Amino acid sequence: MEALTVSLPADMKEFVEGEARAGGYATTDEYISALLRAEQQRKAREKIDGLLLEGVRSGPATPMTHQDWDDIRSEVRERHAKRNGS
């Protein structure tokens, strides 16, 4: 694990320490890590929501055909092969 040093004003340091204690975290590091993980998850959800909205706004839905599924499978195989160097 990498170390990161952050300087905070006294009032913010006290706030972080209090929140860590109140949240049942053993250390302020655990508390800060939890905050960062939550922000990563929020951004990932935001991206997915944006992609879903893009899909909804792209026009009326059409039934999936056998050709559509074949194309999707082919794309997945190609990506997998590229990723694995095949």
N, C-alpha and C positions, 0 to 999 in steps of 0.2 A: 504494500500500500504506500502511496506517495504522501508526503507531508505538505501542508499548506499553512503558512502563518498568516493570520489576519489580525490587524490592529483595530480595536474598537474603542470608542470613548467609554468612560466609566459607566455611564447610565445604560448604554447598550450592552456592555459586558454583564452588568447586573441583571438586565432583562433576560439575556440568553441563559444565564445560570439559573434564574428563577423558572423559566419555561422548561428547561431541561429537568429540573427537580420535579416540577409539577407534572410533567409528562412521563415521569418514571424512567427517564434515561439515566444510565450510569455515569455518563460523561457529557460534557457539552459537545464533544466531537460527534457522539452518537446522535444528538439532537440536530446538529447542523447537517449531518449526513442524511437524516430523515427528511429535513426540509428540502434538501437538494434533490433527493429521490422523488419527492412529491412534485417538485417543479418539473422534473424530467417527464413524469407521468402526465402532468397537465399539458405540457407541450405536445406530447405524443397524441393525447386525446384531441387536442386542438387541430393537429394535422389530419387525423383521421376524420374528424368532423368536417373539415374543409374538403377533403376528398369525397366524402359522402354527399355533401351539398353540391359539389361539382357534378357528381353523377346524377343527382336528382334533377339538376337544372339542365342536363345535357339533352333532354327531350324525352318523349314518351318511351316507355319500356317496350322491348320487343322480346318475343319468346327466344330462348336459347335453342340453337339448332345443333345437330350432331357435328356439323362443320365447326361451329363456334367452340365446342368442347375439344374437338381434335386440334384446333389452332391453339387453344389454351395449353393443352398437354404438350404440344410441340414446343411452345415458348418456354414452359417450365423445364423440359428436357434440355433445351439449348442453354438456358441460364445455369442449370445444374452442371452441365458439362464445362461451361466457361469457368465457373467457380472452382471446379475440381481439376481444372487443367487438362481435361480430356479432349 
